[in-house]
Amino acid sequence: MNYQKRSQHRQVKTQKRQRHVYQIGIFLILGLLGITFFTTDVIPTPQEFHLRQAWKSSSQTYKGQYSIAIFSEKNGQTYTYTNRPFKHDWVTASTVKVAVLVALLHQEGGALSGYEATLARQMIENSDNDATTTLLKTYLGGYDALNQVYEALGMKYTHTPTSSWGLTTTTPKDQLILLKQIFQDSDYLSTSAQTYSKALMANVEADQNWGISAGSDHYYLKNGWLPDDKGHWYVNSIGYIPSDPGANNGYLIAVYTQNNASLATGENQIENLAKVVPEILQ
């Protein structure tokens, strides 16, 4: 009798393992086929379902890869969607400059010198690469200062190489962690540092305010764009869309794309994804 029970128990465990392996195989096959994934609960809420359908519909003719993450202030939920599942190495390009700003403000306690403030403004508002490099090498001690920020904040999929800050890799969900330090309660940045960061991200130059701003009248953002070695483009946009008065429907958002035929292609894809969000999250 005991032998039979043990045998039956082993059979059940074997069947469970086989089902698990089968499920993993299905996910991998779907991923290779480019099937999009909405990475929240198995059974989506109505709001999740509408976001998924809207993002899927807006991407039908898009040939590149993309990943989007949103944190809703209204319900505290995070929503993510991608057509490249299991990918954890999206190239940041200039969106990493927000991390540089956070690192600098944390180090200086929110009080920047006159020249530091000038460099920070140029870095965020004008996306000045030289200003970014100067801040990292002269004031932060090198590129590894960014990795220390990621470790402190729990951004486990984000890494800056010693060769180039623009080739930092990340995930949209990791970027939400960073954005929360500016737009949510934070032990990492002071209130004055948060206010300063918001002022810069609300004042990017006019030709750089595309992206997650689509469909919204007010926004804080930083974009990034970089050609790859095959003639395609990495195009990204991260930031915050504030709430309508009295509505508590603001949200953090990060969108990363790659293999775009042109900069404009990436910009259009990000805006197609972003502009459907405000109505659904209202």
Summary of the structure (lengths in Angstrom):
residues: 282
radius of gyration: 21.0
end to end distance: 61.0
largest distance: 81.8
contacts: 919
relative contact order: 0.15
helix: 49%
strand: 17%
